[in-house]
């Protein structure tokens, strides 16, 4: 079962697909909570539905909510061995829900190939925190190749950025901040998330460093026509807002 979230807690939609495998009735509260948080949450009560739910590169996290089930542990081992490829990648992130406080259940899940384990009862805030940690370690945003968001193109190999073919000269932390925001355009990343992911801070601390880098990044993008692409959710954090069409600045037109 899943606990009740605290009243008034902010929920930020994220563009991430999660499949919850196991008994539909047992996992219904978890799926409902994920949907409320803005995830694309899908139910897979058996292996056939799991294959139907997953398309290559489509699902980023698989949650096993099967209780104390030897068959599911065996299935996870098969998944890691590539038995469900290409529908389910053997490197897909897996979160296992372990019943109660039995240490042996937790260890079995890790031994079978789970990336993380959460114990029942599942509380929404802990679930979100563990998902966020898995996302930070996830290879879903590749470390090489191109990320193309309409006119904005990030070359992860060259660590370079262009907008409508115009180069954007960014300092190292400005670039890293942009890449972090590009993981999920439209989602508001909190300041604590950004300080942790980009700067490696373990505590929130002083946010002026983040604010100054975000301001410079916003100005540099605006100078090449990407006006309004970096949005400030006051008191919360920042997001990357993908626009359909570039706004030409005089400097760009003159070039």
C-alpha positions as CSV (number, residue, x, y, z in Angstrom):
1,X,0.0,0.0,0.0
2,X,1.0,3.6,-0.5
3,X,0.8,6.3,2.2
4,X,-0.9,9.6,1.9
5,X,1.0,12.6,0.6
6,X,1.1,15.8,2.7
7,X,-1.4,18.5,1.9
8,X,-0.3,21.3,-0.3
9,X,2.8,19.5,-1.6
10,X,3.9,20.8,-5.0
11,X,3.7,18.2,-7.8
12,X,5.8,18.8,-10.9
13,X,4.9,16.9,-14.0
14,X,7.8,15.1,-15.6
15,X,8.0,13.6,-19.0
16,X,9.0,10.1,-17.9
17,X,7.4,6.7,-18.6
18,X,7.2,4.2,-15.7
19,X,5.8,0.7,-15.9
20,X,4.6,-0.9,-12.7
21,X,4.7,-4.7,-12.9
22,X,2.6,-7.0,-10.7
23,X,-0.9,-7.4,-9.4
24,X,-3.1,-4.6,-10.7
25,X,-5.2,-4.3,-7.5
26,X,-2.1,-4.3,-5.2
27,X,-0.3,-1.7,-7.2
28,X,-3.2,0.6,-8.1
29,X,-2.5,3.2,-5.4
30,X,1.1,3.4,-6.6
31,X,0.0,3.9,-10.2
32,X,-2.5,6.5,-9.2
33,X,0.1,8.4,-7.2
34,X,2.5,8.4,-10.1
35,X,-0.2,9.7,-12.5
36,X,-1.0,12.5,-10.0
37,X,2.7,13.4,-10.1
38,X,2.6,13.7,-13.9
39,X,4.4,10.5,-14.8
40,X,3.2,8.4,-17.7
41,X,2.5,5.4,-15.5
42,X,1.5,2.1,-17.0
43,X,0.2,-1.1,-15.4
44,X,1.6,-4.5,-16.5
45,X,0.0,-7.4,-14.5
46,X,2.0,-10.1,-16.4
47,X,4.8,-10.6,-18.8
48,X,2.6,-10.3,-21.9
49,X,1.4,-6.9,-20.8
50,X,4.9,-5.9,-19.9
51,X,6.0,-6.5,-23.5
52,X,3.0,-4.6,-24.8
53,X,3.6,-1.6,-22.5
54,X,7.2,-1.3,-23.5
55,X,8.7,-0.1,-26.8
56,X,12.4,0.2,-27.4
57,X,13.7,3.4,-25.7
58,X,10.2,4.3,-24.5
59,X,10.2,3.2,-20.8
60,X,12.7,4.7,-18.4
61,X,11.9,2.9,-15.1
62,X,10.3,-0.5,-14.2
63,X,8.8,-0.9,-10.8
64,X,8.3,-4.4,-9.5
65,X,5.4,-4.6,-7.0
66,X,5.1,-8.3,-6.7
67,X,5.5,-8.9,-3.0
68,X,7.5,-12.0,-2.0
69,X,7.5,-13.7,-5.3
70,X,10.3,-16.1,-6.5
71,X,8.9,-16.1,-10.0
72,X,9.3,-12.3,-10.3
73,X,12.9,-12.5,-9.0
74,X,13.6,-15.1,-11.7
75,X,12.0,-12.8,-14.2
76,X,14.2,-9.9,-13.2
77,X,17.3,-12.1,-13.7
78,X,16.0,-13.0,-17.1
79,X,15.4,-9.3,-17.9
80,X,19.0,-8.5,-17.0
81,X,20.2,-11.4,-19.2
82,X,18.4,-9.8,-22.2
83,X,15.4,-12.2,-22.4
84,X,12.9,-9.3,-23.0
85,X,15.0,-7.3,-25.4
86,X,14.4,-5.3,-27.5
87,X,11.1,-4.3,-25.8
88,X,12.7,-4.2,-22.4
89,X,16.3,-3.1,-22.3
90,X,18.5,-5.2,-20.0
91,X,20.0,-1.9,-18.7
92,X,16.6,-0.5,-17.8
93,X,16.4,1.1,-14.3
94,X,14.5,-1.2,-11.8
95,X,12.9,-0.3,-8.5
96,X,11.8,-3.2,-6.4
97,X,9.1,-2.9,-3.7
98,X,10.0,-5.3,-0.8
99,X,7.3,-6.4,1.6
100,X,7.9,-5.5,5.3
101,X,11.3,-5.1,7.0
102,X,12.8,-8.5,6.0
103,X,16.4,-7.9,5.1
104,X,16.6,-11.1,3.1
105,X,13.9,-9.8,0.6
106,X,15.9,-6.6,0.0
107,X,19.1,-8.5,-0.6
108,X,17.4,-11.0,-3.0
109,X,16.1,-8.1,-5.0
110,X,19.5,-6.5,-5.3
111,X,21.1,-9.9,-6.2
112,X,18.5,-10.4,-8.9
113,X,19.5,-7.0,-10.5
114,X,17.4,-4.3,-9.0
115,X,18.9,-0.8,-9.0
116,X,17.1,0.2,-5.8
117,X,14.7,-1.2,-3.2
118,X,11.9,0.5,-1.4
119,X,10.1,-1.2,1.5
120,X,6.4,-1.3,2.2
121,X,4.4,0.7,3.1
122,X,5.4,2.9,0.2
123,X,5.2,6.6,1.0
124,X,4.8,9.1,-1.9
125,X,7.6,11.4,-0.9
126,X,10.1,8.6,-0.5
127,X,8.9,7.1,-3.8
128,X,9.5,10.4,-5.6
129,X,12.9,10.8,-4.0
130,X,14.0,7.3,-5.0
131,X,12.8,7.9,-8.6
132,X,14.6,11.2,-8.7
133,X,17.8,9.5,-7.6
134,X,17.4,6.8,-10.3
135,X,16.8,9.5,-12.9
136,X,20.1,11.2,-11.9
137,X,21.9,8.0,-12.5
138,X,20.0,7.1,-15.6
139,X,21.6,6.9,-19.0
140,X,18.3,7.9,-20.7
141,X,19.9,11.3,-21.6
142,X,22.9,9.9,-23.5
143,X,26.4,11.1,-22.7
144,X,27.1,11.4,-26.4
145,X,25.1,12.4,-29.5
146,X,22.8,15.3,-30.2
147,X,19.8,16.6,-28.2
148,X,17.6,18.5,-30.7
149,X,14.7,20.6,-29.2
150,X,13.3,22.5,-32.2
151,X,15.9,25.3,-33.0
152,X,18.0,24.4,-30.0
153,X,20.7,21.7,-30.6
154,X,23.0,20.4,-27.8
155,X,26.1,18.5,-29.1
156,X,27.0,16.3,-26.1
157,X,30.2,15.1,-27.7
158,X,31.5,18.5,-28.5
159,X,29.9,20.2,-25.4
160,X,28.6,22.8,-27.8
161,X,25.2,24.5,-28.2
162,X,23.6,26.1,-31.3
163,X,20.3,27.9,-31.7
164,X,18.9,28.1,-35.3
165,X,22.5,27.3,-36.4
166,X,23.9,30.2,-34.4
167,X,26.6,29.1,-31.8
168,X,25.9,29.9,-28.2
169,X,29.1,30.4,-26.2
170,X,28.5,28.9,-22.7
171,X,30.8,28.5,-19.8
172,X,31.1,25.0,-18.3
173,X,28.5,25.3,-15.5
174,X,26.1,27.2,-17.8
175,X,26.3,24.3,-20.3
176,X,25.8,21.7,-17.6
177,X,22.8,23.6,-16.3
178,X,21.2,23.7,-19.8
179,X,21.8,19.9,-20.3
180,X,20.2,19.2,-16.9
181,X,17.1,21.2,-17.8
182,X,17.0,19.6,-21.3
183,X,16.5,16.2,-19.6
184,X,12.9,17.1,-19.3
185,X,11.7,20.2,-21.1
186,X,8.8,22.0,-19.4
187,X,9.5,20.4,-16.0
188,X,10.4,22.8,-13.2
189,X,13.6,21.5,-11.6
190,X,13.8,22.7,-8.0
191,X,16.8,24.7,-6.9
192,X,17.9,21.9,-4.6
193,X,17.7,19.4,-7.5
194,X,19.8,21.7,-9.7
195,X,22.4,22.4,-7.0
196,X,22.7,18.7,-6.4
197,X,22.7,17.6,-10.0
198,X,24.9,20.3,-11.5
199,X,27.1,21.5,-8.7
200,X,27.0,18.4,-6.5
201,X,25.8,20.2,-3.4
202,X,24.3,17.9,-0.7
203,X,22.4,20.7,1.0
204,X,20.4,23.6,-0.5
205,X,22.7,26.3,0.9
206,X,23.2,29.6,-1.0
207,X,21.3,29.7,-4.3
208,X,22.9,32.9,-5.6
209,X,25.4,30.9,-7.7
210,X,22.5,29.0,-9.4
211,X,20.5,32.2,-9.9
212,X,23.5,34.0,-11.5
213,X,24.3,31.1,-13.9
214,X,20.6,30.8,-14.9
215,X,20.5,34.5,-15.5
216,X,23.6,34.4,-17.8
217,X,22.3,31.4,-19.6
218,X,18.9,33.1,-20.2
219,X,20.6,36.2,-21.6
220,X,23.0,34.2,-23.9
221,X,20.1,32.2,-25.3
222,X,18.0,35.4,-25.7
223,X,20.8,37.0,-27.6
224,X,20.5,34.4,-30.4
225,X,16.7,34.4,-30.6
226,X,15.8,32.0,-27.8
227,X,13.9,34.5,-25.8
228,X,12.0,33.0,-22.8
229,X,13.4,29.5,-23.1
230,X,14.8,29.6,-19.6
231,X,11.8,30.1,-17.2
232,X,12.1,31.1,-13.6
233,X,9.5,29.6,-11.3
234,X,10.0,32.1,-8.5
235,X,11.0,30.6,-5.2
236,X,11.0,27.1,-6.7
237,X,13.5,26.6,-9.5
238,X,13.9,26.7,-13.3
239,X,12.7,25.0,-16.4
240,X,13.5,24.8,-20.1
241,X,10.5,26.0,-22.2
242,X,10.7,24.8,-25.8
243,X,9.3,27.4,-28.2
244,X,7.9,26.5,-31.7
245,X,9.6,29.4,-33.4
246,X,12.7,31.5,-32.8
247,X,12.4,35.1,-32.0
248,X,15.0,36.9,-34.1
249,X,17.1,39.4,-32.3
250,X,18.7,42.4,-34.2
251,X,22.2,40.9,-33.8
252,X,21.1,37.6,-35.4
253,X,19.4,39.4,-38.3
254,X,22.5,41.5,-38.9
255,X,24.6,38.4,-39.1
